Amino acid sequence: MPPEDTVGIHDLSFATTQFVLPHTELARHTGTDVDKYHVGLGQRAMSVPAADEDVVTMGAAAAAPILERHGHSRIRTVLFATETSVDQSKAAGIYVHHLLGLPESTRVVELKQACYSGAAALQFAAALVRGDRRQQVLVIAGETSRSTRWTALANRLRARRRSPCWSPRSPPCSGSTSHPACSPAT
């Protein structure tokens, strides 16, 4: 039986972009040896965000199934770990809080520092839950990159459509619930 002070991850969910850029195409476009990606990184392709996808919409899309399964009544804090900036002003977690329809009393903290911020968010969440076993903490970790070296190539892959979801990069929802971040029940 685990010790009384043991806390852990209750559920996991993932989201990624809808487009994929094969590294063979990226290497051809940039004049780079494809082995840099295939051997050096061990990858064959990379995700490419559509015009209406950013760290906010992907974070909300990843969190929505968790809220559908478990509700949000015990969530007291959202920890958003990302180095990606969406509008140089508000924390990305504020937008996710809005998209997910979390109560106004839910605190939001954004952690910056690339990959380590995700690990730090888990440690912070564990400490919060140890302090009050009645609460749950929603941890979201995500990054997007819009490198100018592949943006022109990636733009050919992107759909030209109006975004159904509100984020700093797109207009507010207009009653549509077809996007997973607009409707946690999808």
C-alpha positions as CSV (number, residue, x, y, z in Angstrom):
1,M,0.0,0.0,0.0
2,P,1.4,3.4,-0.9
3,P,2.4,5.9,1.8
4,E,-0.3,8.4,2.8
5,D,1.6,11.4,1.3
6,T,1.9,9.7,-2.2
7,V,0.4,11.8,-5.0
8,G,0.6,11.1,-8.7
9,I,-0.7,11.7,-12.2
10,H,-4.4,10.9,-12.3
11,D,-4.9,11.0,-16.1
12,L,-3.1,11.9,-19.3
13,S,-4.1,13.3,-22.7
14,F,-2.2,14.5,-25.7
15,A,-2.9,16.8,-28.7
16,T,-0.9,17.7,-31.7
17,T,-1.4,19.7,-34.9
18,Q,-3.4,18.5,-37.8
19,F,-0.6,18.8,-40.4
20,V,2.6,16.9,-40.8
21,L,5.7,18.0,-42.6
22,P,8.0,15.1,-43.7
23,H,11.6,15.8,-43.0
24,T,12.5,14.7,-46.5
25,E,10.5,17.7,-47.8
26,L,12.0,20.0,-45.2
27,A,15.6,18.8,-46.0
28,R,14.9,19.3,-49.7
29,H,13.5,22.8,-49.1
30,T,16.4,23.9,-46.9
31,G,19.2,22.1,-48.7
32,T,20.0,20.1,-45.5
33,D,21.1,16.5,-45.4
34,V,18.0,14.5,-44.4
35,D,20.2,12.4,-42.0
36,K,20.3,15.5,-39.8
37,Y,16.7,14.8,-38.9
38,H,16.5,11.0,-39.5
39,V,19.7,10.1,-37.7
40,G,20.6,13.2,-35.6
41,L,17.1,13.7,-34.2
42,G,15.6,10.2,-34.8
43,Q,12.6,11.8,-36.4
44,R,10.9,11.3,-39.8
45,A,8.4,14.2,-39.7
46,M,7.3,17.2,-37.6
47,S,3.9,18.7,-36.7
48,V,3.0,21.9,-38.4
49,P,0.3,24.1,-36.8
50,A,-2.6,25.4,-39.0
51,A,-3.4,29.1,-39.0
52,D,-5.9,28.5,-36.1
53,E,-3.7,26.2,-34.0
54,D,-1.4,27.4,-31.3
55,V,-0.2,26.3,-27.9
56,V,-3.5,27.6,-26.4
57,T,-5.8,25.6,-28.7
58,M,-3.7,22.5,-28.5
59,G,-3.5,22.8,-24.7
60,A,-7.2,23.1,-24.5
61,A,-7.8,20.2,-26.9
62,A,-5.5,18.0,-24.8
63,A,-7.2,19.0,-21.5
64,A,-10.8,18.7,-22.8
65,P,-11.0,14.9,-22.7
66,I,-9.7,14.9,-19.1
67,L,-12.4,17.3,-18.1
68,E,-15.0,15.3,-19.9
69,R,-13.9,12.1,-18.0
70,H,-13.5,13.7,-14.6
71,G,-15.2,17.1,-14.5
72,H,-13.7,20.3,-13.2
73,S,-15.3,20.7,-9.8
74,R,-12.1,19.8,-7.9
75,I,-9.6,21.7,-10.2
76,R,-8.3,24.6,-8.2
77,T,-5.2,25.5,-10.2
78,V,-4.1,25.3,-13.9
79,L,-0.4,25.1,-14.4
80,F,0.6,25.9,-18.0
81,A,4.2,25.0,-18.8
82,T,5.4,26.6,-22.1
83,E,8.0,28.8,-23.5
84,T,5.8,29.8,-26.4
85,S,4.3,33.3,-26.1
86,V,1.0,34.0,-27.7
87,D,0.5,37.7,-27.4
88,Q,3.4,39.1,-25.3
89,S,0.9,40.1,-22.6
90,K,-1.4,37.5,-21.0
91,A,-0.4,34.1,-19.9
92,A,-1.5,31.4,-22.3
93,G,-3.2,29.6,-19.4
94,I,-5.7,32.5,-19.1
95,Y,-6.9,31.7,-22.6
96,V,-7.1,28.0,-21.9
97,H,-9.0,28.7,-18.7
98,H,-11.6,30.6,-20.8
99,L,-11.8,27.9,-23.6
100,L,-12.3,25.1,-21.1
101,G,-15.0,27.1,-19.2
102,L,-13.3,26.7,-15.8
103,P,-14.7,28.5,-12.8
104,E,-13.4,32.0,-12.2
105,S,-12.0,30.8,-8.9
106,T,-9.5,28.5,-10.6
107,R,-6.0,29.9,-10.3
108,V,-3.7,30.0,-13.4
109,V,0.1,30.0,-13.2
110,E,2.3,29.9,-16.3
111,L,5.8,28.5,-16.0
112,K,8.4,29.5,-18.6
113,Q,11.7,27.7,-19.3
114,A,11.3,25.2,-22.1
115,C,11.2,21.5,-21.2
116,Y,12.0,21.9,-17.5
117,S,8.9,24.0,-16.9
118,G,6.8,20.8,-17.5
119,A,8.8,18.9,-14.8
120,A,8.6,21.9,-12.5
121,A,4.8,22.2,-13.0
122,L,4.4,18.5,-12.0
123,Q,6.5,19.2,-8.8
124,F,4.5,22.3,-8.0
125,A,1.2,20.4,-8.6
126,A,2.3,17.6,-6.3
127,A,3.1,20.1,-3.5
128,L,-0.3,21.8,-3.9
129,V,-2.2,18.5,-3.7
130,R,-0.2,17.4,-0.7
131,G,-1.3,20.6,1.0
132,D,-5.0,20.0,0.2
133,R,-6.1,16.5,-0.8
134,R,-9.5,17.8,-1.9
135,Q,-8.1,19.8,-4.8
136,Q,-6.8,18.7,-8.2
137,V,-4.3,20.6,-10.4
138,L,-4.5,20.6,-14.2
139,V,-1.0,20.6,-15.7
140,I,-0.7,21.5,-19.4
141,A,2.7,21.5,-21.1
142,G,3.1,22.4,-24.7
143,E,5.2,24.2,-27.3
144,T,4.9,25.4,-30.8
145,S,7.5,26.8,-33.1
146,R,7.1,29.0,-36.2
147,S,10.6,28.9,-37.6
148,T,11.0,31.2,-40.6
149,R,13.1,28.5,-42.3
150,W,10.1,26.3,-42.9
151,T,7.2,28.7,-42.6
152,A,6.9,29.3,-46.3
153,L,6.9,25.5,-47.0
154,A,4.4,24.9,-44.2
155,N,2.0,27.5,-45.4
156,R,1.4,25.3,-48.5
157,L,0.1,22.6,-46.1
158,R,-2.2,24.9,-44.1
159,A,-5.9,25.0,-44.7
160,R,-7.4,28.4,-45.5
161,R,-10.4,28.5,-43.2
162,R,-12.0,30.7,-40.5
163,S,-11.1,29.5,-37.0
164,P,-14.1,28.3,-34.9
165,C,-12.1,28.8,-31.7
166,W,-11.0,31.8,-29.7
167,S,-7.3,32.4,-29.0
168,P,-4.9,35.3,-29.4
169,R,-4.4,34.1,-33.0
170,S,-8.0,33.7,-34.0
171,P,-11.4,35.3,-33.7
172,P,-13.9,34.3,-30.9
173,C,-16.2,31.3,-31.3
174,S,-19.4,32.2,-33.1
175,G,-21.6,29.4,-31.7
176,S,-19.5,26.6,-33.3
177,T,-18.7,23.7,-31.2
178,S,-17.0,21.6,-33.8
179,H,-13.5,22.3,-32.6
180,P,-12.4,20.1,-29.6
181,A,-11.2,23.2,-27.7
182,C,-14.6,24.8,-28.0
183,S,-16.5,21.8,-26.8
184,P,-15.0,19.6,-24.1
185,A,-17.7,17.1,-24.8
186,T,-16.4,16.1,-28.3
